[in-house]
Amino acid sequence: MQTNSNGMSNTHNVKVTRDEKSWEVEVKAEISAEALDSYRTKALNELQKTAKMDGFRPGKAPIEAVLKLYGEDTIMRRAAEMAIQHELPEILVAQQVLVIEAPRVATDVPVAGKPLSFSATAPMAPRVELGDYKAISQKHREITDDTSVTDKEHADALAHIRRERARIDKIETGTEPQKAAEEIKAMEEKDLPEIDDAFAQTIGYADAAAFSEALRANIQHEKELQAAEKRRSLILEELVKVSKISYPARLREYELDDMEARIKDDLARTGTAYEAYLTEIKKTREELRDTWKDAADTRAKVRLILSEIARVEHINPPAEALEHELQHAMERYKDADPKILRTHIAHAMRNEATIRFLEGNDEKVGHTAADHE
């Protein structure tokens, strides 16, 4: 902490309280009268440099005239601001506290010649103690789901397409859609139209056999995607369980805001107002957000875990790929701030690369050259 000309600290009665639940820090302290008077002098000198007064060139007005122009209260408020701006960071550094937002500050009324008491509250930087993510990753790499397609799955998919074909045929010949659906649902499978060469050719296949094989491949691809998503979810779920994470409540609010924005977008695409949706489900906005809190907590923890793994493993999106994605995004969001958009895209790409690293797809992870120096 800064000291005055006598070598004494400018602050006294410092008390730092860490709230483990909200993950915020509160600092209470007192700036000495001597230090506050020193900042008063600095505030006056600052105001003198910018004061515009008749009869004086900028910066040349007498101190007494500046004091009369602005008044003692204004000068002392500025002195208090300067004092806290200088002294609070010193306290946080001395206490080894890292905050992620500008502190919320409250002070007594500053008076020349008297100490100034103040309090400041701010969210602390998240703390992440990773579990053994490499062991978890290896464990799930060794677990493989059967993604082969059984004859029954293939036959069921063919039957579904045959029913859809029959339903569309009925609608095209004048049957009401609801009635067509009811009739087809009641129809026995043996009575459904076959998938023949003629039908296969209408949808771009050489013959029925080619369509059947493509259908089987599509089913297998879908099962592989589902297996990959399941593995990804299990890895992240286990990482959340074994990692120790503390973070400020504001991060969860950010996740809730993001979840709310997404559902608003989904509703807008269907022409439904968010307020109408809330009325339909008989919940207030606060009640709905409350139901999301556990999910928001998990999302916040996953973000922090992936960020920490990326930091430890030096995972970054390749510069060329990032630029490509940024240009593509700028075409869609023409009014977006490029710097903010770049940050969001880089974050999303780094998270995806980190997840692929955990899944064992090491070759898809981007490492910058500087990371290995």
C-alpha positions in Angstrom: 0.0 0.0 0.0 1.1 3.5 -0.7 2.8 5.5 2.1 2.9 9.2 2.8 6.0 11.4 3.2 6.6 10.1 6.7 6.7 6.5 5.5 3.3 5.7 7.0 0.6 3.8 5.2 -2.1 6.0 3.6 -4.8 3.5 4.8 -5.7 2.2 8.3 -8.2 -0.2 9.8 -8.2 -2.4 6.7 -10.7 -5.3 6.9 -11.1 -7.7 4.0 -14.0 -10.2 4.0 -14.4 -12.9 1.4 -17.9 -14.3 1.0 -17.4 -17.9 0.0 -21.1 -18.3 -1.1 -21.4 -15.3 -3.4 -17.7 -15.4 -4.2 -17.3 -11.6 -3.5 -14.9 -9.6 -1.5 -15.7 -6.7 0.7 -13.0 -4.2 1.7 -13.4 -1.7 4.5 -10.7 0.8 5.2 -9.9 4.3 6.3 -7.8 6.8 4.3 -5.8 8.9 6.7 -6.5 12.7 7.0 -3.0 13.5 5.8 -3.4 11.3 2.7 -6.9 12.7 1.9 -5.5 16.3 2.1 -2.8 15.3 -0.3 -5.4 14.0 -2.8 -7.3 17.2 -2.2 -4.3 19.2 -3.4 -4.0 16.9 -6.5 -7.7 17.3 -7.2 -7.4 21.1 -7.1 -4.4 21.0 -9.4 -6.2 18.8 -11.9 -9.2 21.1 -11.9 -7.0 24.1 -12.3 -5.5 22.6 -15.5 -8.9 22.3 -17.2 -10.8 25.2 -15.6 -12.1 27.7 -18.1 -12.5 31.1 -16.4 -12.8 34.6 -17.8 -9.6 36.6 -17.6 -7.3 33.6 -17.3 -5.7 31.3 -19.8 -6.4 27.6 -19.4 -4.3 26.3 -16.4 -3.4 29.7 -15.2 -6.3 30.5 -12.9 -5.4 31.0 -9.2 -6.1 28.1 -6.8 -8.4 30.3 -4.8 -10.5 31.1 -7.9 -10.7 27.4 -8.8 -11.9 26.6 -5.3 -14.5 29.3 -5.5 -15.7 28.1 -9.0 -16.1 24.4 -8.1 -16.8 24.6 -4.3 -15.3 22.6 -1.5 -17.8 19.7 -1.8 -17.0 19.0 -5.4 -13.3 19.2 -4.8 -13.5 16.8 -1.8 -15.6 14.3 -3.7 -13.0 14.3 -6.5 -10.2 13.9 -3.9 -12.1 10.9 -2.4 -12.5 9.3 -5.8 -8.8 9.8 -6.6 -7.8 8.4 -3.2 -9.9 5.3 -3.6 -8.8 4.7 -7.2 -5.2 4.7 -6.0 -5.5 3.0 -2.6 -8.0 0.3 -3.2 -5.9 -1.6 -5.9 -3.0 -1.5 -3.5 -5.1 -3.1 -0.8 -6.3 -5.8 -3.2 -2.8 -6.6 -4.3 -1.5 -6.7 -0.7 -4.4 -9.1 0.2 -3.8 -11.2 -3.0 -7.3 -10.7 -4.2 -8.1 -10.6 -7.9 -11.5 -9.0 -8.9 -13.2 -9.2 -12.3 -15.3 -6.1 -12.2 -15.0 -2.5 -11.0 -15.8 -2.5 -7.2 -19.0 -1.0 -5.9 -17.9 1.8 -3.6 -19.6 3.6 -0.7 -18.0 6.3 1.4 -18.6 8.7 4.2 -18.9 12.4 3.2 -15.3 13.5 2.6 -14.1 16.4 4.8 -10.7 18.0 4.6 -8.5 17.4 7.6 -10.4 14.2 8.6 -9.9 10.5 7.7 -12.2 9.0 5.1 -13.9 5.6 5.7 -15.0 3.6 2.7 -16.2 0.2 1.7 -15.9 -1.6 -1.6 -17.4 -4.8 -2.9 -16.5 -6.7 -6.0 -16.8 -10.3 -7.5 -13.6 -12.2 -7.2 -12.0 -14.0 -10.1 -13.2 -17.6 -10.4 -11.1 -20.3 -8.8 -10.8 -23.7 -10.6 -9.1 -26.8 -9.2 -9.3 -29.3 -12.0 -9.8 -33.0 -11.4 -7.8 -35.5 -13.3 -9.2 -34.6 -16.7 -6.7 -36.8 -18.5 -7.7 -39.9 -16.7 -11.4 -39.1 -17.3 -10.7 -38.5 -20.9 -8.8 -41.8 -21.3 -11.6 -43.7 -19.5 -14.3 -42.5 -21.9 -12.1 -43.0 -24.9 -12.0 -46.7 -24.0 -15.8 -47.0 -23.8 -17.4 -47.5 -27.2 -21.1 -47.8 -27.9 -22.4 -50.2 -30.5 -23.4 -48.0 -33.4 -24.2 -50.7 -35.9 -27.7 -50.8 -37.4 -29.8 -53.8 -36.7 -32.1 -55.3 -39.3 -35.1 -54.3 -37.1 -34.0 -50.6 -37.0 -33.5 -50.7 -40.7 -36.9 -52.3 -41.3 -38.7 -49.8 -38.9 -37.1 -46.9 -40.7 -38.3 -48.3 -44.1 -41.8 -48.8 -42.7 -41.9 -45.2 -41.4 -40.9 -43.9 -44.9 -43.6 -46.1 -46.5 -46.2 -44.7 -44.1 -45.1 -41.2 -44.9 -45.3 -41.9 -48.6 -48.8 -43.3 -48.2 -49.9 -40.3 -46.1 -48.6 -37.8 -48.7 -50.2 -39.7 -51.5 -53.6 -39.5 -49.8 -53.2 -35.8 -49.1 -52.3 -35.2 -52.8 -55.5 -37.0 -53.9 -57.7 -34.8 -51.8 -57.9 -36.4 -48.3 -57.7 -34.0 -45.4 -54.3 -34.1 -43.6 -55.7 -35.2 -40.2 -57.9 -37.8 -41.8 -55.0 -39.1 -43.9 -52.8 -39.4 -40.9 -55.5 -41.4 -39.0 -56.1 -43.7 -42.0 -52.4 -44.4 -42.5 -51.8 -45.0 -38.8 -54.5 -47.7 -38.9 -53.2 -49.3 -42.1 -51.3 -52.6 -41.7 -47.7 -52.7 -42.9 -48.4 -55.2 -45.6 -50.8 -52.8 -47.2 -48.3 -49.9 -47.4 -46.7 -49.0 -50.7 -43.4 -50.6 -51.3 -40.1 -48.7 -51.8 -39.5 -49.6 -55.4 -37.0 -48.5 -58.0 -39.4 -45.9 -59.4 -39.9 -44.3 -56.0 -36.2 -44.4 -55.2 -35.5 -42.6 -58.5 -37.9 -39.8 -57.7 -35.8 -38.9 -54.6 -32.4 -39.1 -56.4 -31.3 -42.8 -56.0 -30.4 -45.2 -58.8 -32.8 -47.9 -57.4 -34.5 -49.3 -54.3 -31.3 -51.1 -53.2 -29.2 -47.9 -53.3 -31.8 -46.1 -51.3 -32.0 -48.9 -48.8 -28.2 -48.9 -48.3 -28.1 -45.1 -48.0 -30.8 -45.3 -45.4 -28.8 -47.8 -43.4 -25.7 -45.5 -43.6 -27.8 -42.5 -42.5 -29.1 -44.4 -39.5 -25.6 -45.5 -38.5 -24.3 -41.9 -38.9 -27.1 -40.7 -36.6 -26.2 -43.3 -34.0 -22.5 -42.3 -34.2 -23.5 -38.7 -33.6 -25.6 -39.7 -30.6 -22.8 -41.8 -29.2 -20.4 -38.9 -29.5 -22.8 -36.5 -27.9 -23.3 -39.0 -25.1 -19.6 -39.4 -24.5 -19.1 -35.7 -24.6 -21.8 -35.1 -22.0 -20.5 -37.9 -19.7 -16.9 -36.4 -19.8 -18.2 -32.9 -19.0 -20.5 -34.2 -16.3 -17.7 -36.1 -14.6 -15.3 -33.2 -14.8 -17.9 -30.9 -13.1 -18.2 -33.5 -10.3 -14.5 -33.9 -9.6 -13.4 -30.3 -10.0 -13.6 -27.7 -7.3 -14.9 -24.5 -8.6 -15.8 -21.2 -7.0 -17.2 -18.3 -9.0 -19.2 -15.1 -8.5 -23.0 -15.3 -8.8 -22.8 -12.8 -11.7 -21.5 -15.6 -14.0 -24.6 -17.7 -13.3 -26.7 -14.6 -14.1 -24.8 -14.4 -17.4 -25.7 -18.0 -18.2 -29.4 -17.3 -17.3 -29.4 -14.3 -19.5 -27.9 -16.4 -22.4 -30.5 -19.1 -21.8 -33.3 -16.6 -21.8 -32.0 -14.9 -25.0 -31.9 -18.3 -26.7 -35.5 -19.2 -25.9 -36.6 -15.7 -27.0 -34.9 -16.3 -30.3 -36.6 -19.7 -30.7 -40.0 -18.3 -29.9 -39.5 -15.4 -32.2 -38.9 -17.8 -35.1 -42.3 -19.3 -34.5 -43.9 -15.9 -34.2 -44.5 -16.2 -30.4 -43.9 -13.4 -28.0 -41.9 -14.3 -24.8 -44.7 -12.7 -22.6 -47.3 -14.9 -24.3 -45.1 -18.0 -23.7 -44.9 -17.1 -20.0 -48.6 -16.7 -19.8 -49.1 -20.1 -21.5 -46.8 -22.0 -19.1 -48.2 -20.0 -16.1 -44.9 -18.7 -14.8 -43.4 -15.3 -14.2 -40.0 -14.5 -15.8 -38.4 -14.9 -12.3 -40.0 -18.3 -11.7 -38.9 -19.6 -15.1 -35.3 -18.4 -14.6 -35.4 -20.0 -11.2 -36.1 -23.4 -12.8 -32.9 -22.9 -14.9 -30.5 -22.2 -12.0 -29.1 -25.7 -11.8 -28.5 -25.9 -15.5 -27.0 -22.4 -15.5 -24.6 -23.5 -12.6 -23.5 -26.5 -14.7 -23.0 -24.3 -17.8 -20.9 -21.8 -15.8 -18.7 -24.6 -14.4 -18.2 -26.2 -17.7 -17.1 -22.9 -19.3 -14.6 -22.4 -16.5 -13.3 -26.0 -16.6 -12.8 -25.8 -20.4 -11.1 -22.4 -20.1 -8.7 -23.8 -17.5 -7.9 -26.9 -19.5 -7.3 -24.8 -22.6 -4.9 -22.6 -20.6 -3.0 -25.6 -19.1 -2.8 -27.4 -22.5 -2.1 -24.3 -24.6 -5.1 -24.8 -26.7 -6.0 -22.0 -29.1 -8.0 -21.8 -32.4 -5.7 -21.5 -35.4 -5.5 -17.9 -36.5 -6.5 -18.7 -40.1 -9.6 -20.6 -39.0 -10.5 -17.8 -36.6 -10.3 -15.2 -39.3 -12.4 -17.3 -41.6 -15.1 -17.7 -39.0 -15.0 -14.0 -38.1 -15.5 -13.0 -41.8 -18.4 -15.4 -42.1 -20.0 -14.0 -38.9 -19.5 -10.4 -40.0 -21.5 -11.2 -43.2 -24.4 -12.3 -41.0 -24.1 -9.7 -38.2 -23.1 -6.6 -40.1 -23.7 -4.2 -37.2 -21.7 -6.3 -34.6 -18.5 -4.9 -33.0 -15.7 -6.9 -34.7 -13.7 -7.0 -31.5 -16.5 -8.4 -29.4 -17.5 -10.8 -32.2 -13.9 -12.0 -32.4 -13.8 -12.6 -28.7 -17.0 -14.7 -28.7 -15.9 -16.7 -31.7 -12.4 -17.4 -30.3 -14.0 -18.5 -27.0 -16.4 -20.9 -28.8 -13.7 -22.3 -31.0 -11.3 -22.8 -28.1 -14.0 -24.6 -26.1 -14.8 -26.9 -29.0 -11.1 -27.6 -29.6 -10.7 -28.4 -25.9 -13.7 -30.8 -25.9 -12.2 -32.5 -28.9 -8.9 -32.8 -27.1 -10.8 -34.5 -24.2 -12.5 -36.8 -26.7 -9.2 -37.9 -28.1 -9.3 -36.0 -31.3 -5.9 -34.4 -30.7 -5.3 -33.6 -34.4 -8.2 -31.2 -34.4 -6.8 -29.0 -31.6 -5.1 -25.8 -32.6 -1.9 -24.8 -30.9 -0.2 -21.5 -31.7 3.6 -21.6 -32.3 4.1 -19.3 -29.4 2.5 -21.8 -27.1 5.4 -24.2 -27.5 8.3 -21.7 -27.2 
